[in-house]
């Protein structure tokens, strides 16, 4: 029995996933010029071309505060290059009523999808939604059909298979944690240490995620971002 237990323990250790840290940020710094967007540590945003250069990301007391500017014609997108196939993104977030935060996985070298969008986990205080963008709504052919007004039952049925939502009941304006894990074609999310939901779809398995994007449609606070690759 003792030898069996040792063998099983060794087997579990060999099968365990190995996470290699790639990037982390606790935002404990200030901008070089007050009032000017300067996130630093490799982050960039779309404020220059989507918000006429207005500041939408502000570092205050070690927290990234994100607020869409009134003149912006698109949600706030905050980019960081980081490359992996399977991996984990962890972060802390705080949302007010009606706010949301997306963690988007991107490969801009992939030309079959709009802006390289592969898959995304989007959280509100009421739900988290996992979406395969690569073979869903961001696929160029599908996106073109939708822009042309295609509302066919066939397309609607296809898109329905590319996303899944799970209910949440988070307290607004309080800090919560999110852990997003991608292994092969499966994306799994934990909120505040609790299993929230998993979704499998072929686009999630794209071999190279080259960037993460924090996507905010209204406002959000973010802290302690960590990215690791698996295997």
Protein Blocks (a to p, Z undefined) as FASTA:
>chain_A
ZZmmmmmmmmmmmmpccdddfbdcehiacdfbghiacebgoiacfklmmnnopafbdcee
hiacddddfkbcbdcddddddddfbdcddddddddehiacddddddfkbmkbghhiabdc
dddfkbccdddfklmmmlmklmmmmmnopacfklmmmmmmmgccddddddehiacddddd
dehjbccddeehiafbdcddfklmpmbdcbdcdddfkbccdehiacddeZZ
